[in-house]
Amino acid sequence: MTELSTTVPALAPAAVEALVRRVYGIEASTRPLAGERDQNCLVEAADGSRYVLKISNPSESPAVVDFQIAALDHIARMSPEQPVPRVVRTLAGHTQDTVALTERVRTRVRMLTYLDGIQIRETVRTAAQRRAMGAGLAGLNRALHGFAHPGAAHDLLWNVATAHRLGEQLDSLVDGKQRALAQAFMTRFTTHVLPRLASLRSQVIHNDCHLYNVLVAPNDQARIVGIIDFGDMVHAPLVGEVATAAAFHMAGNADPFEGPAQFVAAYHAVLPLTGAEQEVVADLLATRHLITALISEWRAARYPENRAYIMRHNPAAWEGLAQMADLSRDTARDRLLAGVNVHVPTGATP
């Protein structure tokens, strides 16, 4: 929990602009962007170019920062058509630099290209858009297949495969009904999912493909033009990627499985889920809601000044758990996989 327990860096705008000038040779104005662990800034250069400057949380491991940079460079080399940010080199030709937060604390700084587009959360969701997101994420996972880095196995709470480590947070839930609901899904995870995870495919995944992190074209809101925020990347079971992303499509329809089913079917058409993955994907969708609820409740109490950002997914997470509470595991699985007609052999590869 170290990264989530350390205050986000807060360099003043003038200091950020001086940093951009010194490290990148760019005269620019800056303004803050939201972030959970890092200080993020939009950099607007005099010539109209825009970038995103990321000042890492000082508790973030240097290996993790290297990992995130290396992954973007890997995608740029292996699959340049992917709509992801590019790493901007410093004046010295490096992918990152350091900055002093205090006399005794230094941290890493890096800059990425800014992608234009509309966040999907600001659009009217459609079936075509969900299918585009599913296919797009599958394509990104194909691009990341085979990528390896020492920092990829870092310890991350936002990993559905390690949800059991949040068990101690259950007792901190004040609402008794919410606590019972969370406990039921934690038991489902530890009993039915956790023992199977080691046998499933794993690779580096984006791990945060939600409606804030996917951009679409203004004139075609079913065309994906950007996948951003690689801060939660981790080496983990591939099916966790699918479940995590699908969880964000439950809200907004009379049938809460309509959107997730469309998303999963499109993903499966590009990168088929194995039979074993299909058996647990709905469980992991619920697990994503569970960890969202637990982590956001804990962090909002700890950092009330950032409560609006931290709690943005909290209501939907509790709603999703409530909608799944009375369904059997088999029923939830079948409804989520309604658009997946063919079970492929366990062990299939991208």
Buried (B, 14 or more C-beta within 10 A) or exposed (E): BEBBEEBBBEBEEEBBBEBBEEBBEBEBBBEEBEBBBBBBBBBBBEEEEEBBBBBBBBBBBEEBBBBBBBBBBBBBEBBEEBBBBBBBEBEEEEBBBEBEBEEEEEBBBBBBBBBEBBBBEEBEBEBBBBBBBBBBBBBBBBBBBEBEBEBBBBEBBBBBBBBEEBBEBBEEBEEEEBBEBBBBBBEBBEEEBBEBBEEBBBBBBBBBBBBBBBBBBEEEBBBBBBBBBBBBBBBBBBBBBBBBBBBBBBBEBEEBBBBBBBBBBBBBBBBBBBBBBBBBBBBBBBBBBBBBBBBBBBBBEBBEEBBEBBBBBBEBBBBBBBBBEEBEBEEBBBBBBBBBEEBBEBEBEB
